[in-house]
Amino acid sequence: MWTRNFTLYFGARTVSLLGDAMMPVAAALAIGQVYGIAGVGSVLAVWTASAVLVMLFGGVFADRFGARTVMITADVLRIFSQGTVAFAFLDGAPPYALLLATAFLSGIGAGLFEPGVNGMVPLVARDPQRANATLKIAEAITQLAGPALAGILVLAAGPVFVYALDAGTFLVSAVCLLLVRVAVPEREPADVLSDLRRGWHEFKARTWMWSVILVWVFWGVLVIGPSVPLSSQVIGADYGWVMAALGLGTVGGGLVAIRLRPRRPLAAGAVALTGYVAVPLTVALGSPLPVLMAGHVLGGIALAFWSVMWSTSVQTQVAPDVLNRVSAYQIAGSVAGMAVGQALAGPAALLVEPRAFLMGSALVTLGVAAALLLIRPVRELGRQPMGEQPASVSAGALT
């Protein structure tokens, strides 16, 4: 697996994830000192909204010009946006309008970058499942290291250094991607609207795909979205240790996914997902720290294994010439549900005691796993044979 192309892509993806993991903490600490919690919330909201708005077009451009080219362009945008913020902090307090503008630009970069992530994996690795599992382990490590690194550096060196370092991560990512050599899948020329329609047609024609995303919207609204604000409030000072345990579990799930190759990957992933019940349940029950950490390790394993099974299924069941567009639709659906859940966490906490809400999240998790297994196309989706090229809708081969 560790060919020159995959090694370079792994480096690009890992360092880019590190930059993404640093950004929320850097913004919370650096911008919060100047403009308060409301200022931080608005900046992060602008970033998320702009990412979602351009994500579908990111899929179109990645299929048209190649995922590598679009991802490099996205990195250049984020080098400029984060570098601009670093420069602005030299004078103390950057204008709020500038922070919103750079957040918008950075979000566009993220929206352009993400659809190409799925499309690149089959081009740089002959074994997508093993590659996805390895990338999931790297993602878990960056999710642990990024926030801690950002917090330490903001306090020790100030926001200028942190934002400059963040820009540097995207520079490294762009250089690594520039050195990757992959062919752009051939496709018939079409206008942007036709490309969007073709991507939507391919997405909705696969029942196993759109049904998972529909279920995942409920998961995002009722489980993942509210999880961080509500769990952090309930757990308190030990929250960092609990999140470290979740990251450790994610690493474990990636290692399991490297070795275990189920004949029906989504069915196996749905069964594994039941283990995530331990995350909201242990918090809702007010468990002691060792039990909380054990529950989050189990939840991390479960979620990581599902994630690898899902990513590999998308990459191996969708034709290369439409993969990035289809990925954009499924990512946008997933992110939208999570964003709604994040926005509703505050109002929900005023109406329902956080532990009661998290108990409900545990029940929803069981319902999500059961719903996935009850959907026949999801339950029966098989593994694509190694080296066999998936077909598009136009070829009449749908799962």
MOCOR-V49409 format. One record per residue. PSI is psi in radians with two decimals (999 if undefined). Layout:
psi
PSI
PSI
This chain:
psi
-0.56
1.09
3.01
-0.79
-0.79
-0.68
-0.76
-0.73
-0.71
-0.76
-0.76
-0.80
-0.72
-0.81
-0.55
-0.72
-0.64
-0.76
-0.73
-0.69
-0.53
-0.57
-0.85
-0.70
-0.75
-0.76
-0.75
-0.73
-0.81
-0.85
-0.60
-0.57
-0.46
-0.77
0.05
-3.08
-0.72
-0.66
-0.75
-0.81
-0.73
-0.72
-0.80
-0.60
-0.72
-0.72
-0.84
-0.78
-0.77
-0.61
-0.80
-0.68
-0.65
-0.05
-0.73
-0.71
-0.55
-0.69
-0.72
-0.84
-0.64
-0.67
-0.56
-0.79
-0.13
2.37
-0.69
-0.81
-0.77
-0.65
-0.66
-0.76
-0.73
-0.72
-0.68
-0.73
-0.73
-0.50
-0.79
-0.80
-0.83
-0.61
-0.65
-0.74
-0.72
-0.78
-0.69
-0.58
-0.19
-0.53
0.14
-1.65
1.93
2.60
2.44
-0.65
-0.64
-0.72
-0.71
-0.72
-0.74
-0.56
-0.70
-0.78
-0.74
-0.66
-0.68
-0.74
-0.76
-0.71
-0.58
-0.58
-0.80
-0.75
-0.50
-0.26
-0.84
-0.72
-0.50
-0.58
-0.87
-0.37
-0.44
-0.11
2.31
-0.33
1.51
-0.66
-0.80
-0.68
-0.79
-0.71
-0.73
-0.74
-0.59
-0.67
-0.77
-0.69
-0.72
-0.72
-0.74
-0.59
-0.48
-0.81
-0.65
-0.98
-0.73
-0.77
-0.77
-0.77
-0.78
-0.76
-0.60
-0.72
-0.65
-0.68
-0.22
2.88
-0.51
-0.84
-0.72
-0.82
-0.59
-0.71
-0.69
-0.78
-0.64
-0.59
-0.66
-0.50
-0.79
-0.75
-0.80
-0.72
-0.76
-0.78
-0.60
-0.53
-0.21
2.44
1.83
2.69
2.54
2.16
2.41
2.53
2.74
2.45
2.51
2.82
2.98
-0.76
-0.67
-0.68
-0.74
-0.75
-0.70
-0.73
-0.75
-0.71
-0.78
-0.66
-0.90
-0.34
-0.26
1.70
-0.69
-0.50
-0.94
-0.50
-0.65
-0.76
-0.67
-0.78
-0.68
-0.44
-0.79
-0.71
-0.77
-0.74
-0.71
-0.21
-1.21
-0.80
-0.93
-0.13
-0.89
-0.93
-0.68
-0.79
-0.70
-0.59
-0.70
-0.77
-0.71
-2.32
-0.40
0.12
-0.65
-0.73
-0.67
-0.72
-0.58
-0.68
-0.69
-0.74
-0.69
-0.71
-0.65
-0.72
-0.78
-0.72
-0.67
-0.71
-0.70
-0.74
-0.42
-0.65
-0.69
2.18
1.41
2.60
-0.58
1.60
-0.71
-0.62
-0.77
-0.69
-0.68
-0.70
-0.78
-0.59
-0.40
-0.44
-0.35
-0.26
-0.56
-0.43
-1.10
-0.52
-0.80
-0.58
-0.77
-0.59
-0.05
0.68
2.67
2.84
-0.80
-0.68
-0.71
-0.80
-0.72
-0.73
-0.67
-0.53
-0.80
-0.76
-0.69
-0.73
-0.81
-0.84
-0.68
-0.73
-0.79
-0.80
-0.75
-0.74
-0.70
-0.88
-0.76
-0.68
-0.79
-0.81
-0.53
-0.20
-0.13
2.39
2.51
-0.56
-0.21
0.06
-0.75
-0.66
-0.76
-0.72
-0.66
-0.73
-0.77
-0.59
-0.75
-0.72
-0.74
-0.80
-0.66
-0.77
-0.74
-0.71
-0.71
-0.74
-0.70
-0.73
-0.56
-0.17
-0.76
-0.97
-0.65
-0.65
-0.41
-0.43
-0.58
2.39
2.32
-0.68
-0.62
-0.70
-0.75
-0.55
-0.71
-0.66
-0.65
-0.74
-0.67
-0.67
-0.77
-0.71
-0.68
-0.83
-0.74
-0.73
-0.73
-0.71
-0.43
-0.32
1.96
-0.80
-0.55
-0.83
-0.61
0.00
2.18
3.07
2.31
2.21
2.47
2.29
-0.16
2.28
2.20
2.69
2.76
3.05
-0.68
-0.43
-0.12
0.27
1.63
2.67
999
